[in-house]
Amino acid sequence: MLIVQKYGGTSVGDLERIQNVANRVVKSADAGHQVVVVVSAMSGETNKLLGYAEHYSKEPARAEVDMLLSSGERVTSALLSIALNEMGYKARSMSGRRAGIVTDASHTKARIENIDPEPMRKALAAGNIVVVAGFQGVNEEGEVTTLGRGGSDLSAVAIAGALEADLCEIYTDVDGIYTTDPRIEPKAKKMEKISYDEMLELASLGAKVLQNRSVEMAKKLNVNLVTRSSFSDAEGTLITKEENIMEQPVVSGIALDRNQARISLSGVIDRPGIASDIFGKLAENNINIDMIIQTLGHDGKTDMDFTVPQNELNAAKRIVDTFKNDNEIEDASVDEDICKVSIVGVGMKSHTGVAAKAFATMAKENINIMMISTSEIKISMVIEEKYAELAVRSLHSAYKLDQ
């Protein structure tokens, strides 16, 4: 088997942990597998490097930031390779450039466009364990680029796709995907398997184990993805095609997103294109809109409510204020004391009554639902933040996810 393994910052946080990773890698090699390892920078290293840059400039040039930050992963890859060689195993470290990773030109948030797997294939054929610096590549001009948040996961999935690997293992400090956050509901169960679409919904709805970009790429490239802990030998969770899962649960998991704020617009002038103008302006400023509700008001005017991430709230308010100043909106208010709780499961496609049970559960706990959004495999509800954990536990119990 050809296996790609990715180890995050906490897994390679110090020299002792890098040795622990080396011990794990050689177990796979001893089992007869070819292994490509993708590593992040040591935990805290990226922030430390950013701090160095900001000592000189509050807004350093992005190309220079990429050059600086990419060094963190190169350090880890070289150290792991040295450790493996010292243990008697042939290992070669590679930067993103040497591994053939080509990206677009967007510094600090580049997207992978192509991977030439030949350098890695040659090194594997020569009997090497290949250790690749994650989170980075080069653009067509040969400039170093970085992939943004979750970039090392993306590197691993893309490399697994390019090499047609049998498996891509993502090692973190948690041992898999749970039915909900175990810190909120101790009865949460670890899932053996979950579909790409369910994982995409959970990742976008607040589950922090994987970034959606890496799950999207795994689905596109048909990469079997496993999330596991680098600190235990427990089996992880397989993320795979829906048809590879024999029994589809009606509901697979409950997600909670506290990073939500609601903006309420009242007295919006009712003219063709007003919604396009407002949300177009928000989109131009890269503000992520989630739920939207529009209701017809009085005197030819409408009301609109929509949610944004809390960290984008101030930017959204500034844009809304421009429409208010132009007398196209009478008033705008903000509510930051909200959260979004979501139910996810591919089994919803073929079962009725899932939404009714969710609403009945909220009613039983006297929790008011402010906004509702649905998709084929998801129901999301905006509620008051103070009821967040009660809602998660109640829904987890209602759908018998603890059994």
C-alpha positions, 0 to 999 in steps of 0.5 A: 500500500501507498499511504500518505500521512499528515502530522499537524503542529501539535503532533510535531510540537517539539523534538520529542514529538517529532521522534514519536512521529518517526516511530509511527512512520517506521511502523508503517514502513515495517509493515511493507507500505510505501510512506509519504509524510506531510508535516506542519510547522512545529506548534507556535512556530508560524505565529512566532515568525509572523511576530518577527515580520510585524516587528518591522511592518504591520502589513508586510508584503505577502510574497515575503510573508510566504517566504518566511512562513514556508520555512517552518514546515521545511524545518520540521520536514528536515528534522523528521528526515534526519530522525528517520535516517538515524533510525536506519531508514532511508528518508528524503525531505522535500520542500513544496517546490521539490515535491512538484506542487504548483499553485496559483499566484495568490500569496498567503492563500494560494490554491493548488493547481497541479502536482508533478508526482515524479520527484516523489515517485522516484524517491519512493522507488529508491526505497525512501520514506518521503517527507514533504513540507506541507502548506506550501508550493510555488507559482508559475513564476517560481515564487514560494506560496502558502496555502492558508488555513488548513494548508498542510491537510490540503497538501496531504490530500492533493499529494495522495490524489496525485500519487493515487495513494491507497489512503491518506491519514490525517494525524491530529490531537483528536482520535476521530470524528465524533457525533458532537463535541465530547466537551459538550456532550460526554456521551458523544460517540466516535464514528467509524465512517462518515461520507464526504458530504456529511463531513463537509457539512460538519466542517462548515458548521463548526466542527474543527477537526478538518477544514472543508477545503481538504474534504472538498479536495478528497471528494474531488480526487476520490481520496479515502481520508482517515483522521486519527490521533498521533498520541494513541493507537485508537482507530480513527474515522474513515471519510469516504464515498457514500456508497462505501458506507453500508448503513446510513444513519438518519442523523450522523452528528450535531454541530455547534458554531458560536462564531455567528452574529445576526444583522437585522435590516428594517425598512429596506426599500422595495426595489428590484435589485436591492438585495443584489446590491446589498449582498453583492457589496458584502461579497465583494468584501469577502464577507461570508453570508450564511442564512438569509430571511426576507419578509414583506413589511409595510409601505412598500418596504421589506425586512431582511435578517442575515448571519455573518461570522462574528469576526466579519461583523464590523466590516459587514456593519460598515457596508450596511451603514452605506445603504442606511446613509443613502436612505435605502435602509431605515434601520439596522441592528446587530445581535451577537448573542446567538449561535447556530446548531445543526443536524447532519445526516445523509439518511435525511434524504430518505426519512421523514420527520427529522425536522419535526423532531428537531423543532419539537426538541427545541420546544420541549426545552423552551428554546426559541428558534430565530432562523432556520436553514435546510439542505438535503442532509442538514438542518441549521437553527439559529438560537440564543447563545445561552442555550447552545450546549443545552440544545446540542445535548438535547438533540444528541439524545433525541436522535439517539446518537449516544447509543 
